[in-house]
Amino acid sequence: MKKGLTLIELVIVIAILAILLIITMMSWRNQIDKARDAQRKDDLQRISIAFEEYFSDFGCYPPATILNNCGGGELMPYLDKIPCDPVTKEPYDYVPDSDHPACFRNFRILAHLDNESDPVIGSLNCQPDCGYGPTLNYGVASTNITVANPTKPWPSPSASPLASPEPSGGGGSPSPGPSGNLACDPTGQCNVYTDPQAAGCPVSFTDPVVCQLACDESSGNWCSQ
């Protein structure tokens, strides 16, 4: 006759199952966060492109309230619908040019990424935030300014989440890649390289947002080292 589980054995089995369930839920939540963050990055990139096209036509960036109407068509024909945060359904934060209120000459569009360990946050100097609100840790900007508030100091090199790899052989300081010093490392994350070409990077970038989008898009954009 087979004996049933003892109380201690039953407790151990339940504990193991609980641990496995927690690990599964954490992994699932992490994937959900990454998917939402990818949507936010794509939304901001599309808005940025629409803003630049608007500027080409009018010589100024759009008015400060342009993003307030989620799903609206205020940016047509540059953008069919104005995207908003996939979770809160609130508009993304538009920080227009405060020096030229009559005709905005620059812009920032900001959002909150759930995955606060995303390396792109550090590359933008937006850790813990970009300097425009305690939850806004990611954004895009016009090419003539940085995403982070210019009054926000950059961390020391030792604290930077994007560590530069050592030069691969040869003397002297290697020159930057043809497009910049940002490239996709072998794990698919945008990183800083002293010499992207020497590290086997097929393409390099100056914009960390564009860089990370390319890393997420295809492993063919990743460096060999």
Stockholm file with secondary structure:
# STOCKHOLM 1.0

chainA/1-225         MKKGLTLIELVIVIAILAILLIITMMSWRNQIDKARDAQRKDDLQRISIAFEEYFSDFGCYPPATILNNCGGGELMPYLDKIPCDPVTKEPYDYVPDSDHPACFRNFRILAHLDNESDPVIGSLNCQPDCGYGPTLNYGVASTNITVANPTKPWPSPSASPLASPEPSGGGGSPSPGPSGNLACDPTGQCNVYTDPQAAGCPVSFTDPVVCQLACDESSGNWCSQ
#=GR chainA/1-225 SS CCCCCCHHHHHHHHHHHHHHHHHHHHHHHHHHHHHHHHHHHHHHHHHHHHHHHHHHHHSSCCCTTTTCSTTCCTTTTTCSSCCBCTTTCCBCEEEECSSCTTSCCCEEEEECCSCTTCHHHHHTTCSSCCSSCTTCCEEEECTTSCSSCTTSCCCCGGGCSSCCCCCCSSSSCCCCCSSCSEEECTTSCEEECSCTTTTTCSCCBSCHHHHHHHHHHCGGGBCCC
#=GC SS_cons         CCCCCCHHHHHHHHHHHHHHHHHHHHHHHHHHHHHHHHHHHHHHHHHHHHHHHHHHHHSSCCCTTTTCSTTCCTTTTTCSSCCBCTTTCCBCEEEECSSCTTSCCCEEEEECCSCTTCHHHHHTTCSSCCSSCTTCCEEEECTTSCSSCTTSCCCCGGGCSSCCCCCCSSSSCCCCCSSCSEEECTTSCEEECSCTTTTTCSCCBSCHHHHHHHHHHCGGGBCCC
//
